Amino acid sequence: GPQIPEDADEREATIARTIEDMDTALHFMGPPNQAEFRQLFDLLEFTPTRLTMARVSSYWPNVSEAQAEAFLQRWRNSSFNIFNKAYLGLVQVTNAAWYGRPTHYQQMGYPGPPAYTYDKLPQLKRAS
């Protein structure tokens, strides 16, 4: 998307951080949701199901932005509710990872948590 840096090294680092943040978000979702996402990621990783369910022939690191966007739009607009739900799950966890990073708060016009929360919730980190 437009918020991801164009410089190849910055882009790769930003994507890697977002994936790490997705992993953190999934950790806090609890075992039932983790199991569902594990099944979804297994389905998307296994070549036969990736081909038939996602219509993506390449291994994910080799998929172009246009191919990834087409896949997401197919699932978003699918007449099958399961694909719609999977799309929403992927979008929600990605958004939680992206916008949960303090350095991205300003992209959505969020000033950040009130100052007192940093004292009460030490796990929060101030945006630098």
N, C-alpha and C positions, 0 to 999 in steps of 0.2 A: 504494500500500500504506500501511499504518499508519505507516511511518517517514517518509513524505513529508509535509512541512509542509502545513497547511491554508490558511495565508495565501497568497493568490494570487501575490504577488510572490516570496515565499520559495519557493513551490512551483515557479514557473517557473525561478527561479535554480537550484534543486536539480536539476531535470530537465535543464537546460542543462549543468550541471557533470557530471552522470552521462553525458550523451551525449558530452561531450568526453572523459571518462575511458574510455568505450567505444571511441572512436576511438583513444585511446592504446593500449588493450588490443589492439585489432585490429592496430595497427602492429607490436606485438611478436609477433604470431602467425605472421608470415612470409608470403611471397607466395602459396603454395598456399591457405592458409586465407583470406587476404584476398580472393582471387579467388572462393572459394565464398561468402563473406559478401556480396561485391559482387553476385553473381548472385541471392542470396536477397533482398537489399535492392531490386535492380532488379525482381524478380518482385513484391515487395510494393508497390512504387511505381507500377508500370504498371497503369492502371485495369482493363483486361480480366482480367489475371491476379490482381489484388487481389480482384476480384469473384468470380472462379471458384475460385481456390485458397484464399483467406482468408475469403471471404464477408463482406468489409468494403466497403461502398459509398462511404463518405466518405473524403476525403483525410485522412491520418493525423493532422495537427494538430487536425482536427475530430472525431475519434473519441472517444467517451465512455470513461470507465474501464470501464464495464460491457461495452461493445462490444469493447474491447481484451482484457479478461479472457475473454470468450466465445471470441474468436478463438484466444487462447493455449490455452484448454482443449480446443477442437476439435482443434488440432494435437497437443496432448499426448495426447489419448485416441483419436486417429485409428487406423484399422486399416492405414493406409499408413505404412510405416516412414520414408519420406522426410520426412513431416510431423513425425513423432516426433523425428527427428534435427534438423530445422530448429528445432523448439521447444527442444530441449536446447541447441543452439548459441546461440539468442537468450538463454536463461536463463543459460547459463554466462558469456557475455560481459557481460551486465548485472550478474550477481553479482560478477564480477571488478571491474567498474567501481565498483559501489557499495561493496563491502566492502574494496576496495583503497585506499579513501580513509581516511587515518589518523583523521579525525574520526568515522568509523563503526565503528571497532574495538570500542568498548565495547558496541555493539548486539549483537555476537555473543560478547561475553565474552572477546575477545582483548586481552591487555595490550599488544600491540605487539611489534615485534622487540626482541631483547635490545639493551641499550645499546651494546655494542661494534660492532654492525652499522652504526650511524650513522657511525662513523669509517671503517669498511672499505667501505661502500657509500654514498657521498655523495648518490646520487640519492634515497635515502630521506629523507623529511621527517618530523620529529617532529610528533605530533598537538598541536594548540594548544588 
